[in-house]
Every structure is written in C-alpha cells, then in structure tokens.
Amino acid sequence: MSVAIYSRNFKKDLFEDPFSFLIINKIIDILSPDTLTVLASGTPPVFKRDVKMVVLEEKLPGFLNTALTKRWKLPSILKKQQVSALLLLDIRDRLPVSVPQFLLMKDQAVYTAKEHPVLRQLAGIVVSSGAMKTALVENAGVDVTRIIVVEGLLAPGLKPADIREQLAFKDQVTQGREFFLCADASWTKDGLLLLLKAFSRFKKMQQSNWKLLITQRGNDPKTAAATAFDILGTYKYREDVQFFTESNPGDYALVLGAAYAAITLQQDAGFPAAACEALVCHTPVLAPEALQHRIGADITVFDAASDASLGKCMMELYKNEALRQQLAVQTVVADPEAGLELLRKRLLQA
C-alpha cells in the first residue's frame, strides 16, 4: 500500500490554510516513511520530518503544463510508485485516474453546484469540524460515510506562559506594552477593517499605548492575503499594529500566552482553532456570537457586524481584570486522534 499527497501549489495551499499543514504533518507521523510520497510542482514544501519527495518539472507554460501533468506525468508516477490512495489539497487537482482520491478541504472553501458531483465522486473528504460535515451532506449531497472529521487539531507545543515569560516577551516584541492578538487563519479586508475600527475605539476610550498584534497562527498573514492589509497604510494607529511572523511553535505559544486577550473574527464552519489555541495558553477570547457554542468554553462575544460591539467588549475586558482572569482559565476539549486514526485506515484501505 502506498499513499501520495499532491498539490499544484503547496506554498499557496499550505499558507492559505494552516489546518492543511498541520494535518499533513500528522499524516507523515502516522504513516511509515516507505508508504508515503509527496508530489510537488515547483518549490517542494518543507515538513517537520523527511519524506519521499517527487518534484515535477515545469517545462511548459500555464495551461499546457497543467494538462501534461494531470493527463500523463502524474498517472505515470502513480503507477510507478504503486500508489493506492491520493490525497489532494484542492478539488481542481483531481486526476482522471482510477486511484481513490481524497480531498483535504479548506475551512474557507466554497463550492459551486457544478462542483458538487465531483465532491460526491471522491473516495473521502477530510474536514476540520462536524459543522463542515453537515454542510457537505445537506448542500452537496455527499455520502456521510465518505466524510472524515478531524476536529480539535491544534498547533504543537502550546502551554500557558508564566509571568516572567510574558514580561520578557513584551519587552522584546512590544516594547513592554500590553496587546490584543488576532491569530485567525483567514483574513479579509472587511474583517481587518472591523478589527481596526474596534481597536481605534478602544484606543480613544482608553487613551493608551496598547498594541494590536496580527498573525496567522504564528505565520505571516500577508503571505496568504497580502491585499487585505493595504488599508494599514492610512490607518491612524498603524504604528501600534504589528505583524507577528515567527513560525516556531514555542514562539507562537508565547505570543498567545502573553496577549491580554485574543480576538477571533472567524465565521466559517471550520474548527475554531485560533480561539482554542489561545484558551489552551490561558488567554481569554473575544469571538463572534456564532462561535459561542462551538468553542465549548466561556468567552466574550460580540456582534460580528459591529466594530462598536467589539470595541465595547475590548474596553469592558480591560476594565474588569477579575473577569479577564476568570475567562483565562478554561478547559478546552480538543481530541483529533479518533479522526486521524480513521483517516489513516481509510488511506491504507483504499
């Protein structure tokens, strides 16, 4: 049995969706090295463990290269490597082969009615939440038995930061200032605008030098959504907005643990990982009302359509340290192991 993972653009797919990067690293852990091959076009990705890699040369431009790769190159490689299951990161990468194909679905993915038959033909679809599973069944008619839910997958190395670590981090990164953090995986211009307006309201009410740190679960959010951040150039408090781009797991845990509070703007059906990662590090969370019951812990909720609502919540949390301390110590239930084991079995039994 041999499993292959393929993407036309690993850099784009992995930066757009940290869930994909985390789950592929988990797959690399749970499958033996001799059963897994990564097929990459262009620059190959770097994972936490060495894995057999086949880099596809691009000798022709654009469409011609894609057609050549999908119709001849990849089928030939799959046959040569005796691949019995193929995991894709994008539905557009589906191949005209008999090998069972699985899709690692992005949390933000939206499929048209024309793509629904393709989804139904896949051997399996991997999603990050039960809500996504329900949507696939109800909206696309996907067989429920073909959907594999890996819910609760968090970044590695998360733990609360002690007071000395918090102070040292702030001295090094924010010049000793307190800060709010937003670590969402997906960024849009509208979402950023709401966040900035809310931060402006907080700054005006509180009259302080607090900062706002922005990251993509430890990575540079501009890599996946560069145009969304163009508006920062004219933002009044732009000097107090910083990007945090250290992808080291320990550094990500520190920024989560040192934040005064974490804000998430997530409204898609995916697992609320950024919020749960903050709670694991004992940092209180401000989230849209829609996430209140999905996070499974006490959080401060705001109206996702109102920057005034978010700004008010930020100010109320600032004024009430006792409430902040109460919301910081939560129990987060995140157990993706059953989903990962099911995925392993499906891939090897395909």
Salt bridges, closest charged atoms under 4 A:
ASP13 OD1 - LYS106 NZ 3.05
GLU16 OE2 - LYS12 NZ 3.07
ASP29 OD2 - LYS48 NZ 2.75
GLU57 OE1 - LYS59 NZ 3.73
ASP90 OD2 - ARG92 NH2 2.73
ASP93 OD1 - ARG8 NE 2.59
GLU178 OE1 - LYS170 NZ 3.25
ASP220 OD1 - LYS222 NZ 3.11
ASP240 OD1 - ARG177 NH1 2.93
ASP240 OD2 - LYS203 NZ 2.74
ASP240 OD1 - LYS211 NZ 3.80
GLU277 OE2 - ARG217 NH2 2.51
ASP307 OD1 - ARG201 NE 2.58
GLU321 OE2 - ARG324 NH1 3.23
GLU341 OE2 - ARG344 NH2 2.77
